[in-house]
């Protein structure tokens, strides 16, 4: 299951990742995927999750505590 998820994520990221805007501004964003994080984790886990997801270029990140 993990290999399939990774494969599908890679395919979607390759197809929809935007490195720069039309006017040349650096974007590095992957806007077709989002993440809903848990509110029942530690601050350290939240920080690591945020950094990992941002490094992939995801811009839609939210936390369960906001819902």
Protein Blocks (a to p, Z undefined) as FASTA:
>chain_A
ZZmmmmmmmmmmmmmpcfbdfkopafkpafkbccdddfkbcfklmmmmmmmmmmnopabd
cdfklZZ
